[in-house]
């Protein structure tokens, strides 16, 4: 996990909040927020409102209370819940390459 933090730092993201449900990172220039969720794979979640990217390439929508800075929508419950788009990576190098594309 420490190595992942170094990757985020190298791409100009700083850790702004840490909970058991996820780590919140903010880009120092754009102030866009992304979340790293604790799963077996490297699971990064981005907001549908930030970054100019093709969200159809994601691994699907994720709903979680951990995504507190993301928009909300109904997902089968009575109350709206925050959601974002998940991108999963097998290696730290793949994560680093993805973060590089977010900076461009």
Buried (B, 14 or more C-beta within 10 A) or exposed (E): EEEBBEBBEEBBBEEEBEEEBBBBBBBEEEEBBBBBBEEEBBBBBBBBEBBEBEBEEBBEBBBBEBBBBBEEEEEEEEEEBBBBBBBBBEEEEEBBEBBEEBEE
